[in-house]
Amino acid sequence: MAFVAPNEDAPVELSIVIISYNTKDLTLQALESLFRHPPPVNFEVLLLDNASLDGSFAAIDARFPQIQAIAHPTNVGFAAGNNIAAERARGRRILLLNPDTITLENSHAGLWAFAEAEPGRGIWGGRTLFPDMTLNPTSCWRRMTLWSLTCSAFGLTHWGHRSSLFNPEAMPEWKRDSIRDVDIVTGCFLLIDTALWRRLGGFDPAFFMYAEEADLCLRAAEIGANPGISPAAEIVHMGGVSEATGVDKIVKTVRGRVTLMKKHWNPLAVALGRGLLLMWSGLRLVGSRFVSGRRDAPGTAQEKWRLVWSRRREWLAGYDARPAQ
């Protein structure tokens, strides 16, 4: 099996979709490792660059002219970017692959074998590793609940991070070393049947970035999919490298979580969830005042949480057009 160029008529089994944004060197590294350890089936690569300012598109197009590289004129976000690229997919399955990943020898062969062995799942994922090859547990999650938000708000998740009771979304008791059903497969390394992707309409573009894969997996489960993880597929994932500041990442993450609540929870649960997020942010702002050092200096914990708190109307609204009242 081999790579299939856009102008070839050979059948395509797998369409690999990558979204890049100001990650030129990492994206080039990701593509190099992908072609060094390719999937075991005919595949194509669809890459959309979200108006990067670091010369990503020119460098990618020059180094890998054989792939379908799309230069989008504006940054439409991760969800919409994947939807645009996936419209061109010719494969019977689509692999969403982050630009900050490094393909290992068994990454794609293991993932494809898992899908072939358990085709009824519809969505498949693998085991992610940090660059030092230790476990990066963020390849999958349990769904968010009022209990998980309560644990986070009151610091129970921090102090009990190894407990599945107090850190339920992370499933810390499981080392991702067995095949297991999961609620959410992370979008950095997510394989999905193309027919299922199109039936779901891809990602909901309301999610600019973060929580879009949670929404996708929850919607897929509602129509019979059974997302799962296999340790036979391992890939290195850096994580969060396209974010300019920690504050921006926190704000986008919480906006995604609020949007997820609004789509999947009843109004009372949404109100309680937003209240817990307010408490989460406020308690961290108060707690940061006890951190040693100059409290208002740029980069300090207090400055970070002061900025997050000052943007609470933004993140409480989710990705709606208007801030929450």
Backbone hydrogen bonds, N-H to C=O, Kabsch-Sander energy under -0.5 kcal/mol:
donor,donor_aa,acceptor,acceptor_aa,energy
4,V,43,F,-3.3
5,A,3,F,-0.5
8,E,5,A,-1.9
13,E,42,N,-1.7
14,L,42,N,-1.9
15,S,93,R,-2.5
16,I,14,L,-0.6
16,I,44,E,-2.8
17,V,15,S,-0.6
17,V,95,L,-3.1
18,I,46,L,-2.4
20,S,48,L,-2.4
27,T,23,T,-3.3
28,L,24,K,-2.4
29,Q,25,D,-2.1
30,A,26,L,-2.6
31,L,27,T,-2.5
32,E,28,L,-2.4
33,S,29,Q,-2.3
34,L,30,A,-2.0
35,F,31,L,-2.4
36,R,32,E,-1.4
37,H,33,S,-2.0
43,F,2,A,-1.5
44,E,14,L,-2.0
46,L,16,I,-3.3
47,L,45,V,-0.5
47,L,68,Q,-2.9
48,L,18,I,-2.5
49,D,47,L,-0.5
49,D,70,I,-3.2
50,N,20,S,-3.0
50,N,48,L,-0.6
51,A,49,D,-1.7
51,A,72,H,-0.5
59,A,55,G,-2.0
60,I,56,S,-2.8
61,D,57,F,-3.0
62,A,58,A,-1.9
63,R,59,A,-2.2
64,F,60,I,-2.8
67,I,64,F,-1.4
68,Q,45,V,-2.4
69,A,67,I,-1.1
70,I,47,L,-3.3
71,A,69,A,-0.5
72,H,49,D,-2.2
72,H,70,I,-0.9
76,V,74,T,-1.1
78,F,208,F,-1.9
79,A,207,F,-0.6
79,A,208,F,-0.9
80,A,76,V,-0.5
81,G,77,G,-1.6
82,N,78,F,-2.2
83,N,79,A,-2.0
84,I,80,A,-2.4
85,A,81,G,-2.2
86,A,82,N,-2.8
87,E,83,N,-1.0
87,E,84,I,-0.5
88,R,85,A,-1.6
89,A,86,A,-1.5
92,R,13,E,-0.8
93,R,13,E,-1.5
94,I,192,I,-3.1
95,L,15,S,-2.8
96,L,94,I,-0.6
96,L,190,L,-3.2
97,L,17,V,-2.7
97,L,95,L,-0.6
98,N,188,C,-2.2
101,T,98,N,-0.7
102,I,236,V,-1.9
104,L,234,E,-0.6
107,S,104,L,-1.3
110,G,106,N,-2.2
111,L,107,S,-1.4
112,W,108,H,-2.6
113,A,109,A,-2.2
114,F,110,G,-1.8
115,A,111,L,-2.1
116,E,112,W,-2.5
117,A,113,A,-2.2
118,E,114,F,-2.0
121,R,118,E,-1.5
122,G,119,P,-0.7
124,W,191,L,-2.7
125,G,228,G,-1.9
126,G,189,F,-0.6
127,R,233,A,-3.6
128,T,126,G,-0.5
128,T,136,N,-0.6
129,L,235,I,-2.3
130,F,134,T,-2.9
133,M,130,F,-2.7
136,N,128,T,-2.7
139,S,136,N,-0.5
140,C,137,P,-0.9
141,W,184,I,-2.0
142,R,169,E,-2.5
149,L,145,T,-2.1
150,T,146,L,-2.1
151,C,147,W,-2.5
152,S,148,S,-1.9
153,A,149,L,-2.8
154,F,150,T,-2.1
155,G,152,S,-1.2
156,L,151,C,-1.5
157,T,151,C,-1.6
159,W,155,G,-2.3
160,G,156,L,-2.4
161,H,158,H,-0.9
163,S,160,G,-2.2
167,N,163,S,-2.1
170,A,167,N,-0.7
171,M,167,N,-0.7
171,M,168,P,-0.7
174,W,171,M,-1.7
175,K,173,E,-0.5
180,R,229,I,-1.7
182,V,227,P,-2.2
183,D,141,W,-0.7
184,I,141,W,-2.1
186,T,139,S,-2.6
186,T,184,I,-0.5
189,F,186,T,-1.5
190,L,96,L,-1.9
191,L,124,W,-2.8
192,I,94,I,-2.5
193,D,122,G,-2.0
194,T,92,R,-2.2
195,A,92,R,-0.5
197,W,193,D,-2.6
198,R,194,T,-2.5
199,R,195,A,-2.0
200,L,196,L,-2.3
201,G,197,W,-0.7
202,G,197,W,-2.9
207,F,204,D,-2.1
208,F,206,A,-1.0
215,D,211,A,-2.1
216,L,212,E,-2.2
217,C,213,E,-2.6
218,L,214,A,-2.4
219,R,215,D,-2.4
220,A,216,L,-2.4
221,A,217,C,-2.4
222,E,218,L,-1.4
223,I,219,R,-0.6
223,I,220,A,-1.2
224,G,221,A,-1.6
225,A,220,A,-2.3
226,N,121,R,-2.4
228,G,123,I,-1.2
229,I,180,R,-2.1
230,S,125,G,-1.7
233,A,230,S,-1.2
234,E,232,A,-0.6
235,I,127,R,-2.0
236,V,102,I,-2.2
237,H,129,L,-2.8
238,M,100,D,-2.8
243,E,240,G,-1.0
249,K,245,T,-1.8
250,I,246,G,-2.3
251,V,247,V,-2.6
252,K,248,D,-2.5
253,T,249,K,-2.6
254,V,250,I,-2.6
255,R,251,V,-2.4
256,G,252,K,-2.2
257,R,253,T,-2.0
258,V,254,V,-2.7
259,T,255,R,-2.2
260,L,256,G,-2.2
261,M,257,R,-2.3
262,K,258,V,-2.4
263,K,259,T,-1.5
264,H,260,L,-1.9
265,W,261,M,-2.8
270,V,266,N,-2.3
271,A,267,P,-2.3
272,L,268,L,-2.4
273,G,269,A,-2.7
274,R,270,V,-2.7
275,G,271,A,-1.9
276,L,272,L,-2.3
277,L,273,G,-2.0
278,L,274,R,-2.1
279,M,275,G,-2.2
280,W,276,L,-2.7
281,S,277,L,-2.4
282,G,278,L,-2.9
283,L,279,M,-2.9
284,R,280,W,-1.3
285,L,281,S,-1.9
286,V,282,G,-2.3
287,G,283,L,-2.7
288,S,284,R,-2.0
289,R,285,L,-0.6
289,R,286,V,-1.2
290,F,287,G,-1.7
291,V,288,S,-1.4
295,R,293,G,-0.5
297,A,294,R,-1.1
300,T,297,A,-2.0
304,K,300,T,-2.4
305,W,301,A,-2.6
306,R,302,Q,-2.3
307,L,303,E,-2.1
308,V,304,K,-2.2
309,W,305,W,-2.5
310,S,306,R,-2.1
311,R,307,L,-0.9
311,R,308,V,-0.8
312,R,309,W,-1.7
314,E,311,R,-0.6
315,W,311,R,-1.9
316,L,312,R,-2.7
317,A,313,R,-0.9
318,G,315,W,-1.0
320,D,317,A,-1.1
324,A,313,R,-1.4
